[in-house]
Amino acid sequence: DCQWIDITDVRPGNYILQVVINPNFEVAESDFTNNAMKCNCKYDGHRIWVHNCHIGDAFSEEANRRFERYPGQTSNQIV
């Protein structure tokens, strides 16, 4: 299925996009390590660039250090 992310009220800036599938492990799988993805995003008001993506099994301390940190990220609020 295709999914749309509504960014109508999002201001231009740098963000982190995180997608999690089956977070409660309700669907049986042989391997859950690829159920999360995290990427750095840059939005200029017209276009979005997504880069530095990692799947769940790559979320080591080292992989997380490579993510750029942005204001508002710790509170999940867009300011």
C-alpha positions in Angstrom: 0.0 0.0 0.0 1.1 3.5 -0.7 1.0 5.9 2.2 1.0 9.7 2.1 2.5 11.9 4.8 0.7 15.2 5.1 3.3 18.0 5.6 0.9 20.9 5.0 1.7 22.7 8.2 5.4 21.7 8.4 7.9 24.6 8.2 11.0 24.2 6.1 13.9 22.8 8.0 15.8 19.7 9.0 14.0 16.7 10.4 14.3 13.0 11.2 11.8 10.7 9.5 11.2 7.5 11.5 8.8 4.8 10.2 8.0 1.8 12.4 6.0 -1.2 11.1 4.4 -3.8 13.5 5.6 -2.0 16.6 3.6 -4.3 19.0 4.8 -7.5 17.2 1.2 -8.5 16.5 2.1 -10.0 13.1 4.3 -13.0 13.4 7.6 -12.6 11.6 10.8 -14.6 11.4 12.9 -11.4 11.9 11.8 -8.1 13.4 15.1 -6.2 12.8 13.9 -4.5 9.6 10.6 -3.1 11.0 12.0 0.4 11.7 13.7 2.9 9.5 15.2 6.3 10.4 16.4 8.9 7.9 17.6 12.5 8.0 15.3 14.8 6.0 15.7 18.3 4.7 12.6 20.3 3.6 12.9 23.6 1.7 9.2 24.3 1.4 8.9 22.7 -2.0 11.1 19.5 -2.0 12.2 16.9 0.5 15.6 15.3 0.6 16.0 12.0 2.5 19.5 10.8 3.3 21.5 8.7 5.8 18.8 6.1 6.2 19.2 3.1 8.5 17.0 0.1 9.3 16.3 -1.1 12.8 19.2 -3.5 13.1 21.6 -0.6 12.4 20.5 1.5 15.3 23.6 1.0 17.3 25.1 3.8 19.3 27.5 4.5 16.5 24.7 4.7 13.9 22.6 7.0 16.1 25.7 9.3 16.5 25.7 9.8 12.8 22.2 11.3 12.8 22.2 15.1 12.9 20.4 16.6 15.9 17.8 19.3 15.4 15.8 21.5 17.8 12.5 20.0 18.7 13.7 16.5 18.2 13.7 15.5 21.9 10.1 16.7 22.4 8.7 15.6 19.0 7.2 19.1 18.6 7.5 21.1 15.5 8.5 24.7 16.6 
